[in-house]
Amino acid sequence: MSSILIVRDVLAADGSRMPTQGMMIDSADLAKYQAYGWRLPYGAPGIPATADQLYDGFDKSPTDIEPWTFDWSPDLASGETITASSFLTIPGLTLSSATHTATTASIWVSGGTLGTTYLVTNRIATSTGRQLDWSFQVTIAQQ
């Protein structure tokens, strides 16, 4: 299981909705909290629907800056290429220098809070118009 950030909207004095500061929960408990109005922050990746959509990922210390590359070639049809790639995560983990080739997507990962596991999702668009997501976990541990 991994820890994820969730927020709940509150009604402001002017009638607009504002998210609360949020709290970290175990990802397995998300459905229970959603029943009471809690949600993932806007822009945060969703929890992968099945275990085969989750790449194991890696551990890093809060001060490490680590590269991550995913090879999409097994999932691409003959002649299909990556035309765009983006990476999504919740605040606390820093993602920078995203790049992609015709068959791979790469990102540099830094920061994070000790003892927290972050879910990072790579979303690609392909030359045939498909959109594909794969997620991996980054656990922040003292090395």
ChimeraX commands (.cxc) that place a marker at each C-alpha (Angstrom):
marker #1 position 0.00,0.00,0.00 radius 0.5
marker #1 position 1.09,3.60,-0.45 radius 0.5
marker #1 position 0.33,6.88,1.26 radius 0.5
marker #1 position -1.60,9.43,-0.79 radius 0.5
marker #1 position -2.73,12.99,-0.20 radius 0.5
marker #1 position -6.47,13.67,-0.16 radius 0.5
marker #1 position -8.37,16.96,0.26 radius 0.5
marker #1 position -11.97,17.91,1.00 radius 0.5
marker #1 position -13.69,21.00,-0.30 radius 0.5
marker #1 position -15.12,23.48,2.19 radius 0.5
marker #1 position -17.50,26.35,1.51 radius 0.5
marker #1 position -15.76,29.76,1.79 radius 0.5
marker #1 position -17.46,32.91,3.10 radius 0.5
marker #1 position -18.01,34.14,-0.48 radius 0.5
marker #1 position -19.77,30.90,-1.45 radius 0.5
marker #1 position -16.86,29.44,-3.43 radius 0.5
marker #1 position -15.40,26.03,-2.74 radius 0.5
marker #1 position -11.86,25.76,-1.37 radius 0.5
marker #1 position -9.87,22.58,-0.70 radius 0.5
marker #1 position -8.79,21.87,2.87 radius 0.5
marker #1 position -5.09,21.52,3.62 radius 0.5
marker #1 position -5.44,17.78,3.14 radius 0.5
marker #1 position -4.18,14.68,4.89 radius 0.5
marker #1 position -2.21,11.57,4.03 radius 0.5
marker #1 position -4.02,8.23,4.06 radius 0.5
marker #1 position -3.29,4.67,2.99 radius 0.5
marker #1 position -4.33,4.30,-0.66 radius 0.5
marker #1 position -6.43,1.24,0.23 radius 0.5
marker #1 position -8.70,3.51,2.31 radius 0.5
marker #1 position -9.44,6.00,-0.50 radius 0.5
marker #1 position -12.95,4.69,-1.25 radius 0.5
marker #1 position -13.93,4.98,2.42 radius 0.5
marker #1 position -12.85,8.64,2.53 radius 0.5
marker #1 position -14.45,9.43,-0.84 radius 0.5
marker #1 position -17.80,8.44,0.63 radius 0.5
marker #1 position -17.40,11.40,3.02 radius 0.5
marker #1 position -16.45,13.96,0.36 radius 0.5
marker #1 position -12.66,13.60,0.34 radius 0.5
marker #1 position -10.93,13.53,-3.08 radius 0.5
marker #1 position -7.55,13.46,-4.77 radius 0.5
marker #1 position -6.20,16.97,-5.48 radius 0.5
marker #1 position -6.90,18.28,-8.98 radius 0.5
marker #1 position -4.14,17.15,-11.33 radius 0.5
marker #1 position -3.13,14.23,-9.14 radius 0.5
marker #1 position -2.94,10.83,-10.81 radius 0.5
marker #1 position -5.62,8.29,-10.08 radius 0.5
marker #1 position -4.87,5.04,-8.30 radius 0.5
marker #1 position -4.07,2.38,-10.93 radius 0.5
marker #1 position -7.09,0.18,-11.57 radius 0.5
marker #1 position -5.10,-3.04,-11.55 radius 0.5
marker #1 position -1.76,-4.14,-10.12 radius 0.5
marker #1 position -0.36,-4.74,-13.62 radius 0.5
marker #1 position -0.68,-0.98,-14.28 radius 0.5
marker #1 position 1.76,-0.24,-11.44 radius 0.5
marker #1 position 5.51,-0.43,-12.01 radius 0.5
marker #1 position 7.43,-1.16,-8.79 radius 0.5
marker #1 position 9.46,2.07,-8.85 radius 0.5
marker #1 position 12.28,2.79,-6.44 radius 0.5
marker #1 position 13.38,4.09,-3.04 radius 0.5
marker #1 position 15.29,7.35,-2.66 radius 0.5
marker #1 position 16.41,9.66,0.13 radius 0.5
marker #1 position 14.84,13.12,0.40 radius 0.5
marker #1 position 18.04,14.72,-0.97 radius 0.5
marker #1 position 18.62,12.35,-3.90 radius 0.5
marker #1 position 17.83,13.41,-7.46 radius 0.5
marker #1 position 17.07,10.24,-9.44 radius 0.5
marker #1 position 16.29,9.62,-13.12 radius 0.5
marker #1 position 13.47,7.28,-14.15 radius 0.5
marker #1 position 12.87,5.95,-17.66 radius 0.5
marker #1 position 10.05,3.73,-18.86 radius 0.5
marker #1 position 10.28,1.78,-22.11 radius 0.5
marker #1 position 6.86,1.87,-23.77 radius 0.5
marker #1 position 7.89,-0.22,-26.81 radius 0.5
marker #1 position 6.10,-3.44,-25.66 radius 0.5
marker #1 position 2.82,-1.47,-25.51 radius 0.5
marker #1 position 3.18,0.33,-28.84 radius 0.5
marker #1 position 1.90,-1.11,-32.12 radius 0.5
marker #1 position 4.27,-1.54,-35.04 radius 0.5
marker #1 position 5.19,1.95,-36.28 radius 0.5
marker #1 position 3.38,3.70,-33.40 radius 0.5
marker #1 position 5.43,6.34,-31.57 radius 0.5
marker #1 position 5.11,8.57,-28.52 radius 0.5
marker #1 position 4.10,12.10,-29.54 radius 0.5
marker #1 position 3.69,13.61,-26.03 radius 0.5
marker #1 position 4.50,12.61,-22.47 radius 0.5
marker #1 position 3.62,14.11,-19.09 radius 0.5
marker #1 position 4.17,13.03,-15.50 radius 0.5
marker #1 position 1.67,13.59,-12.67 radius 0.5
marker #1 position 2.04,13.32,-8.89 radius 0.5
marker #1 position 0.81,14.96,-5.71 radius 0.5
marker #1 position 2.64,17.92,-4.14 radius 0.5
marker #1 position 5.72,17.05,-2.13 radius 0.5
marker #1 position 7.66,15.21,-4.80 radius 0.5
marker #1 position 9.42,17.27,-7.46 radius 0.5
marker #1 position 9.40,16.11,-11.07 radius 0.5
marker #1 position 11.61,17.92,-13.57 radius 0.5
marker #1 position 13.23,17.68,-17.01 radius 0.5
marker #1 position 10.63,15.39,-18.58 radius 0.5
marker #1 position 11.70,14.10,-21.99 radius 0.5
marker #1 position 10.59,11.40,-24.39 radius 0.5
marker #1 position 11.78,9.56,-27.46 radius 0.5
marker #1 position 9.71,7.58,-29.93 radius 0.5
marker #1 position 9.48,4.68,-27.44 radius 0.5
marker #1 position 10.62,5.89,-23.96 radius 0.5
marker #1 position 9.62,8.54,-21.41 radius 0.5
marker #1 position 12.02,9.94,-18.78 radius 0.5
marker #1 position 11.81,12.18,-15.72 radius 0.5
marker #1 position 14.10,13.39,-12.91 radius 0.5
marker #1 position 12.65,12.88,-9.40 radius 0.5
marker #1 position 13.73,14.86,-6.32 radius 0.5
marker #1 position 12.47,15.90,-2.89 radius 0.5
marker #1 position 9.77,14.12,-0.95 radius 0.5
marker #1 position 8.93,13.60,2.72 radius 0.5
marker #1 position 10.74,10.86,4.64 radius 0.5
marker #1 position 8.49,7.82,5.14 radius 0.5
marker #1 position 6.07,8.72,2.34 radius 0.5
marker #1 position 5.36,6.69,-0.79 radius 0.5
marker #1 position 4.32,8.78,-3.79 radius 0.5
marker #1 position 2.44,7.56,-6.83 radius 0.5
marker #1 position 3.76,8.99,-10.11 radius 0.5
marker #1 position 1.84,8.49,-13.36 radius 0.5
marker #1 position 3.37,8.76,-16.84 radius 0.5
marker #1 position 0.70,9.67,-19.40 radius 0.5
marker #1 position 1.62,9.44,-23.07 radius 0.5
marker #1 position -0.13,10.25,-26.34 radius 0.5
marker #1 position 0.77,8.23,-29.40 radius 0.5
marker #1 position 0.91,8.77,-33.14 radius 0.5
marker #1 position -2.27,6.68,-33.53 radius 0.5
marker #1 position -4.24,8.88,-31.11 radius 0.5
marker #1 position -4.11,6.58,-28.10 radius 0.5
marker #1 position -3.53,7.81,-24.54 radius 0.5
marker #1 position -1.80,5.40,-22.16 radius 0.5
marker #1 position -0.99,5.65,-18.42 radius 0.5
marker #1 position 1.51,3.70,-16.31 radius 0.5
marker #1 position 2.28,4.45,-12.68 radius 0.5
marker #1 position 5.23,3.80,-10.40 radius 0.5
marker #1 position 5.91,4.34,-6.72 radius 0.5
marker #1 position 8.69,6.41,-5.20 radius 0.5
marker #1 position 9.29,5.70,-1.51 radius 0.5
marker #1 position 11.27,8.28,0.44 radius 0.5
marker #1 position 13.59,6.44,2.84 radius 0.5
marker #1 position 16.87,7.29,4.50 radius 0.5
marker #1 position 19.57,5.55,2.49 radius 0.5
marker link #1:1,2 radius 0.2
marker link #1:2,3 radius 0.2
marker link #1:3,4 radius 0.2
marker link #1:4,5 radius 0.2
marker link #1:5,6 radius 0.2
marker link #1:6,7 radius 0.2
marker link #1:7,8 radius 0.2
marker link #1:8,9 radius 0.2
marker link #1:9,10 radius 0.2
marker link #1:10,11 radius 0.2
marker link #1:11,12 radius 0.2
marker link #1:12,13 radius 0.2
marker link #1:13,14 radius 0.2
marker link #1:14,15 radius 0.2
marker link #1:15,16 radius 0.2
marker link #1:16,17 radius 0.2
marker link #1:17,18 radius 0.2
marker link #1:18,19 radius 0.2
marker link #1:19,20 radius 0.2
marker link #1:20,21 radius 0.2
marker link #1:21,22 radius 0.2
marker link #1:22,23 radius 0.2
marker link #1:23,24 radius 0.2
marker link #1:24,25 radius 0.2
marker link #1:25,26 radius 0.2
marker link #1:26,27 radius 0.2
marker link #1:27,28 radius 0.2
marker link #1:28,29 radius 0.2
marker link #1:29,30 radius 0.2
marker link #1:30,31 radius 0.2
marker link #1:31,32 radius 0.2
marker link #1:32,33 radius 0.2
marker link #1:33,34 radius 0.2
marker link #1:34,35 radius 0.2
marker link #1:35,36 radius 0.2
marker link #1:36,37 radius 0.2
marker link #1:37,38 radius 0.2
marker link #1:38,39 radius 0.2
marker link #1:39,40 radius 0.2
marker link #1:40,41 radius 0.2
marker link #1:41,42 radius 0.2
marker link #1:42,43 radius 0.2
marker link #1:43,44 radius 0.2
marker link #1:44,45 radius 0.2
marker link #1:45,46 radius 0.2
marker link #1:46,47 radius 0.2
marker link #1:47,48 radius 0.2
marker link #1:48,49 radius 0.2
marker link #1:49,50 radius 0.2
marker link #1:50,51 radius 0.2
marker link #1:51,52 radius 0.2
marker link #1:52,53 radius 0.2
marker link #1:53,54 radius 0.2
marker link #1:54,55 radius 0.2
marker link #1:55,56 radius 0.2
marker link #1:56,57 radius 0.2
marker link #1:57,58 radius 0.2
marker link #1:58,59 radius 0.2
marker link #1:59,60 radius 0.2
marker link #1:60,61 radius 0.2
marker link #1:61,62 radius 0.2
marker link #1:62,63 radius 0.2
marker link #1:63,64 radius 0.2
marker link #1:64,65 radius 0.2
marker link #1:65,66 radius 0.2
marker link #1:66,67 radius 0.2
marker link #1:67,68 radius 0.2
marker link #1:68,69 radius 0.2
marker link #1:69,70 radius 0.2
marker link #1:70,71 radius 0.2
marker link #1:71,72 radius 0.2
marker link #1:72,73 radius 0.2
marker link #1:73,74 radius 0.2
marker link #1:74,75 radius 0.2
marker link #1:75,76 radius 0.2
marker link #1:76,77 radius 0.2
marker link #1:77,78 radius 0.2
marker link #1:78,79 radius 0.2
marker link #1:79,80 radius 0.2
marker link #1:80,81 radius 0.2
marker link #1:81,82 radius 0.2
marker link #1:82,83 radius 0.2
marker link #1:83,84 radius 0.2
marker link #1:84,85 radius 0.2
marker link #1:85,86 radius 0.2
marker link #1:86,87 radius 0.2
marker link #1:87,88 radius 0.2
marker link #1:88,89 radius 0.2
marker link #1:89,90 radius 0.2
marker link #1:90,91 radius 0.2
marker link #1:91,92 radius 0.2
marker link #1:92,93 radius 0.2
marker link #1:93,94 radius 0.2
marker link #1:94,95 radius 0.2
marker link #1:95,96 radius 0.2
marker link #1:96,97 radius 0.2
marker link #1:97,98 radius 0.2
marker link #1:98,99 radius 0.2
marker link #1:99,100 radius 0.2
marker link #1:100,101 radius 0.2
marker link #1:101,102 radius 0.2
marker link #1:102,103 radius 0.2
marker link #1:103,104 radius 0.2
marker link #1:104,105 radius 0.2
marker link #1:105,106 radius 0.2
marker link #1:106,107 radius 0.2
marker link #1:107,108 radius 0.2
marker link #1:108,109 radius 0.2
marker link #1:109,110 radius 0.2
marker link #1:110,111 radius 0.2
marker link #1:111,112 radius 0.2
marker link #1:112,113 radius 0.2
marker link #1:113,114 radius 0.2
marker link #1:114,115 radius 0.2
marker link #1:115,116 radius 0.2
marker link #1:116,117 radius 0.2
marker link #1:117,118 radius 0.2
marker link #1:118,119 radius 0.2
marker link #1:119,120 radius 0.2
marker link #1:120,121 radius 0.2
marker link #1:121,122 radius 0.2
marker link #1:122,123 radius 0.2
marker link #1:123,124 radius 0.2
marker link #1:124,125 radius 0.2
marker link #1:125,126 radius 0.2
marker link #1:126,127 radius 0.2
marker link #1:127,128 radius 0.2
marker link #1:128,129 radius 0.2
marker link #1:129,130 radius 0.2
marker link #1:130,131 radius 0.2
marker link #1:131,132 radius 0.2
marker link #1:132,133 radius 0.2
marker link #1:133,134 radius 0.2
marker link #1:134,135 radius 0.2
marker link #1:135,136 radius 0.2
marker link #1:136,137 radius 0.2
marker link #1:137,138 radius 0.2
marker link #1:138,139 radius 0.2
marker link #1:139,140 radius 0.2
marker link #1:140,141 radius 0.2
marker link #1:141,142 radius 0.2
marker link #1:142,143 radius 0.2
view
